[in-house]
Amino acid sequence: MQVLVRDNNVEQALRVLKKKLQREGVFREMKARASYEKPSEKRAREKAEAIRRTRKLARKKALKEGVVARKH
């Protein structure tokens, strides 16, 4: 991964790097690897993530079809 520093603006480059790492899921993976996760906890987390993904997809589909009004 590479971030360019323009005009010696290191703060902006750090923000860009942090955003890229966030998008890649590096922080989430670091947190997951920091401690042991019991198999039952892993199953529960993965199930919750799957439900969240499914609901998000359904919400996007409903918005696209015009079933649900958008919030402003």
C-alpha atoms as one frame of an Amber mdcrd trajectory, in Angstrom:
protein
   0.000   0.000   0.000   1.305   3.416  -0.907   0.350   6.962   0.079   1.911
  10.036  -1.477   2.853  12.994   0.726   2.149  16.258  -1.070   3.625  19.607
  -0.007   5.065  18.033   3.183   1.490  17.548   4.438   2.100  14.449   6.561
  -1.157  14.809   8.510  -3.242  14.542   5.354  -1.187  11.555   4.161  -1.776
   9.824   7.512  -5.524  10.425   7.212  -5.504   8.926   3.712  -3.488   5.926
   4.922  -5.814   5.358   7.867  -8.853   5.492   5.588  -7.256   2.963   3.199
  -6.413   0.615   6.078  -9.963   0.966   7.409 -11.418   0.046   4.001  -9.155
  -2.990   3.744 -10.271  -4.211   7.176  -6.786  -4.177   8.716  -7.926  -2.687
  12.029 -10.769  -5.181  12.354  -8.378  -8.073  11.681  -5.844  -6.753  14.208
  -8.553  -6.577  16.848  -9.734 -10.100  16.014  -6.213 -11.522  16.260  -5.447
  -9.733  19.521  -7.285 -12.291  21.631  -8.704 -15.793  21.311 -12.282 -16.105
  20.119 -14.212 -19.153  21.254 -15.810 -21.187  18.444 -19.299 -20.436  19.802
 -18.530 -16.688  19.816 -17.150 -16.953  16.280 -20.340 -18.674  15.060 -22.523
 -16.055  16.732 -20.468 -13.189  15.247 -20.475 -14.679  11.755 -24.228 -15.290
  11.943 -24.831 -11.691  13.055 -22.622 -10.408  10.208 -24.547 -12.526   7.686
 -27.868 -11.173   8.976 -26.505  -7.619   8.770 -25.321  -8.177   5.175 -28.674
  -9.674   4.163 -30.640  -6.791   5.694 -28.361  -4.242   4.030 -28.834  -5.920
   0.648 -32.617  -6.049   1.121 -32.641  -2.375   2.130 -30.640  -1.400  -0.982
 -32.939  -3.481  -3.181 -36.054  -1.871  -1.645 -34.601   1.605  -2.185 -33.772
   0.767  -5.784 -37.292  -0.515  -6.451 -38.835   2.483  -4.717 -40.642   0.443
  -2.054 -39.057   2.381   0.812 -38.607   6.163   0.851 -35.105   7.507   1.426
 -34.243   9.352   4.631 -32.881  12.880   4.350
